[in-house]
């Protein structure tokens, strides 16, 4: 599904999982590593991961999710 260029992501749901690695390699924040990762989902289907450790945050980019494949 194509999105207009002026789409602003709006979080409709999120889940918290254990830390599993850097989510923003170009702007890595090592202090944010080691605790949890929040995964936010937009109404358009894109997801964004944020690592959180105490007061530190590492915010990854919004990423399109691949459509589910039928088998």
Residue pairs with C-beta under 8 A, 6 or more apart in sequence:
1 44
1 45
3 44
7 44
9 42
9 44
9 46
9 48
9 62
10 42
10 43
11 40
11 41
11 42
12 41
12 42
12 43
13 40
13 41
14 38
14 39
14 40
14 41
15 38
15 39
16 36
16 37
16 38
16 39
17 36
17 37
17 39
18 36
18 37
19 33
19 34
19 35
19 36
19 37
19 51
19 53
20 37
21 33
22 28
22 33
22 51
22 58
23 37
23 49
23 50
23 51
23 58
23 59
23 60
24 58
24 59
24 60
24 61
27 58
28 58
29 51
29 56
29 57
29 58
31 53
31 54
31 56
32 51
32 52
32 53
32 56
32 57
32 58
33 51
33 53
33 58
34 53
35 51
35 52
35 53
35 54
36 51
36 52
36 53
37 49
37 50
37 51
37 52
38 49
38 50
38 52
39 47
39 48
39 49
40 47
40 48
40 49
40 50
41 47
42 48
42 62
45 64
45 65
46 62
46 63
46 64
46 65
47 62
47 63
47 65
48 59
48 60
48 61
48 62
48 63
49 60
50 57
50 58
50 59
50 60
51 57
51 58
51 60
